Amino acid sequence: MTFPAPLTGVVPPVCTPLTPDREVDVASLLALVDHLVAGGVHGLFVLGSTSETAYLTDRQRELVVTQTVRRAGGRLPVLAGAIDLTTPRVLDQVARVTAAGADAVVVTAPFYTRTHPTEIARHFRLVARSSPVPVIAYDIPAAVHSKLPSELVLELAAEGVLAGLKDSSGDLAGFRRVVTGARTHPALARFSVLTGSEALVDAALAMGADGAVPGLANVDPHGYVRLYRLHRAGDLDLARAEQERLCALLGMVGVGDPARMGGSSSALGAFKAALHLRGVIACPATAEPQVPLSPEETEGVGKFLAAAGLL
């Protein structure tokens, strides 16, 4: 499909359902896509952090993109992560995911070694030069150890190198600088600024963000779409109440015992457990070596769902 510019609305970073032997569960992936489309979302982002892309083989990544694009059927854009250590490897990923049908690619800074902003800029320019589809920058310093400077993002956007930004940095001041710059620069009218925070979507929209890429939208797409629509309609009190309901639901990411698992195992395990409990996917398995939730922790996820009216 033609990629919308700017991209707006709720664009969930789609979980990758796995079988018990850690292969992509295609039937569950298609069911998840149907669940998200029925929730009214405005796009799909596969092969990001919530998709466990770092754990997937190239074969599995291609399968995820191909099947998602096929199921979406041109009804909404499919963004695919082309996330790898260095520029040559990212260029290879761009070729793979665009051949599989992605409407845009999402790219981080290189992350094997620490890189200078000049090198990061060169990286994005080289990717954009080779990509047949728009390039969206993914600012996630917790994973790649480099923060994308807001001035650099705006510079690359003005050059036409970047079509958008997915900001998962947690730097609200920097996010505001990008939003303000995009709003006031005449060359950036088609540039999309999206927050990756589940808990601050209403605040980001109030700043002028175009939309959100919240992992929790896998579990409750209707809630995030409702929040987006309420805010756009100017019903700010109702939007705030919906955001607070979603913040309470987000508490599920903390069910995992930190003495035996990391935060990623707990959060991704909770999202998948919730999707399994809701009957969307067949198996809540996460990729190795992440630690699975215990039955008691999964029961805790169910309590969050029940409190949010989702069970």
N, C-alpha and C positions, 0 to 999 in steps of 0.2 A: 504494500500500500504506500501511498505518498506520506512521508513522515511529516506530521504537523509541526508548524513552527509559529509560535512557540508551543512546545508540548506542555499541556496543563493537566491538572487533576490528580487522581490517585493512581500510581503506577506501582503495584506490589512487586517486591523482589521475590520471585516465585521460589518456594521450596522445591527441592528435588526429591520426590518420593523414591525410596529404595526398597528392594526386596530384602528378605532376611540374609541373603548371601551378597548383599551390597551391589547388586546391579540396578540400573534405572528401572523403576516400575512404571512402564509406559502407560498401562491402563489407569493407574492412580494419578499420573501426571496429567493425563487428558481429563480425568474427573476434576482435578484441582483447577485446571484452566477453565472448565465449565463453571465451577463454583465461583471463580473470580469474575468471569464475564457476567454471570447472573447477578453478582453483587454490584454491577454497574461501574467497574473500574475503567480507567481511561487508557490504559496501556499495560504491558507486561514486561518485566525485567528479569531475564533468566541469566544464570551464570554469574551472579554476584555473591556476596558473602553469605546471605541467607540461603542461596542455592547450593552452598558448600562447593563452589567451583574449584577451590584449591585442592579438594580431595578427589575430583573426578578426572578420569583419563580423557585424552583428546577424543577418543571414540565415544565416550559417554557424553561429553560436552556437545559434540555434533548431534547426537541422538536427541538430547534435550531441546536444542534449537529447532531441529527439523520437525519434531513432533509438536512442539508448541506453536510454531508458525503454521503448520498444517491445521491444527485445531482452531487457532485464532481465525483462520480463514479470511484475513483481510478486514476483520471487523474492528480491530484496534492494533496499534503498532506494537511490535515486539522488539525490545532492546536486548542486546546480548553482550555480556561481559567479554572483553578480549583482554583478559587480565593475566599477566605473566611477568617474569622477572626483569626482562630487558627489552629494548626496542626491537631487535630482530625476532625475538620470540613473540612479542605482541603482534608484530606484522603478520606472522604466521597464523596467530589466532584470529586476527581480523579476516584474513582470507578464508579461514575455515567457517567462521560463523556467518559471514556474508554469503558464502556459497550455499549455506544451509537456509538462507532466507531472512536473516535479521534485517530489520528496517533501520537500525542504528547500532553503533557499538559504544560500549562504556569502558573507559580506559583509566587506569590509575597512573601515577608516576612510577618509574622503574623502582624496584625495591630490593635487589640483591645487595647493592652497595648504596651508601648514602650519596645522593646526587645534589648538585648545585642547581639553583633555579634556572641558570642558563641551560644546563643539560636537560632539565625537565621541559623547558620550552622547546628545545630542539626535538626531544622525544615526541611531544604532541604534534609539532609541525610535520615530522616525518610520518607519523601515523595518519594524519589528515591527508597528506599528499597521496598516500597509498590506498586509503579507504574509499570504496565506492558509495558509502552511506555516511550520514552525519556522525560526528564524534562527540560524545558527552564525557566530560571529565568527572572522575570519581575521586572526591577528596576524603580519604579515610586514613589519616596518619597513624591510627592505632595499628593498622595492618601493614602499611608500607613505610612508616617511619619518616615520611616527608609531608609537611603541610603545604598545600598549594597556596601561595600568596594571592590574596584577593586581587592585587594589582596585576599579577601575571595572568590570572583567569580572565580579567577584563581585557587585557591587551590581546590575548589569543582570541577572545570572542570577537573583538573589533576587527581582527584580521580575517575572520571567517574560519579560523582553525577549529574552534569549538562551537557546537550548537547548543550546549547546555552544561549545567553543573549539577551533579548529585552530591550534596554536602552532608557527609557523615562525620565531620570533624569535631562537632560540639562547640565550635568557636562562633558564638552568636554575633559578636562584633564584626568579625570577618565576613560572616554570612550577610549581615546588613550592608556592608560596604559593596558586596557584589550585587545585591538586590538594588541598592540605590544607584550604583553605576549603570546597571542594565536598564533601569527605568529612565535615566536622564541622558544616556548616550544615544543619539539618533541612529547609530549603526547597529544597536543591540536590541531593536524592537522584536526581533525573532529569536532572541536568546532565552532559553528556559533556565530558571533557577528553582531547584527542587530540594527540599529538606529530606534527609534520611532519618530524622528523629521521630519515633512513634509518639513521644510525649509532648512535643512542641509544635505540632502541625498548626494549631490555631495561632500561635505566636508567629510562626513563619509566614502564614498567610496574611496576618496583620501587618507584617513588615513589607509585604508586596510579593512574596514568593508565588511562583506559578503553580506549585503543587507539592506532592509528597511521595516518597518511596518508602513506606513503612512496612517492616517485616511482619508486624502484627496484623496487617491487612490480609495476610494469608488466612488467618483465623476468622477475622470479622471484616470482610470487605465492605459489607453494607454499612458498618459503623463509620468507617473512614470516608466513604462516599457521602454519607449523610452529613458528617462534619464539614466536608468540603462544600457541599451544596448550601448548608446553613450559613457558613461564613460568606460565601459569594452572594447570598441573598440578603446579607446584612443582619441576620438573626444572631447577633453575637452572644447573647446570653444562652441561647439554646446550643450554639456551637461550643461554648465553653463547657456546658454541662455534658455534652457528648464527648469532648476531649477528656474530661475528668473521668467519665465512665471507662473510656479506653485506657486511661492511665492506670485505673484500678485493675483492669484486665491484664495489663502489661506486667503486673506483679508476678504472673506465672513464670517469667524468665528466671526468677530467683528460687524456684523449687528445688533445684539440685543442690546437694550437700557440697559446699566448697572445700570440705576436707578430702573429697575423693574425686572431684571433677572441676574443670575450668568453666568460666562463664559461657563460653561458646557451646560446650556440651549441654549446659543447663538451658540456655536460651533456645538453641535449635531443637534440643530434645523436647522442650515444652511446646514449641510451635507444632512439631510433628505429632506429639502426643495429643494435642488439642485437635488437630485435623483428623487423627485416627478416631478419637472419641466422638467427633462430630460426624463420622461416617464418610469423610471425604477421601481418605487414603487408606490403603489396606494394611499398611505396616508402618510403625513409627520409627523404624531404624534410622540412625544417623551413621555417617561414614566413619570408618576406622581412622585413627584410634580413639575417636571420641567415646566417652563413657555413657552408656545408656541410663535412662532414668530407672529408678527402682519402682516396684508396684506402688509403694507408699507415695513416692514423688509424683507418679502419674495420677494417683488419686487426688493429690493436691492441685494438679492442673484442672481436673474435673471440677473441683470446688470453685476455682476462678471462673470457669465457663458457666457454671450454674449461677453464680452471683451476677454475671453479666447477662443472664437470660439466654444463653446460647446452648443450653442442654435441657 
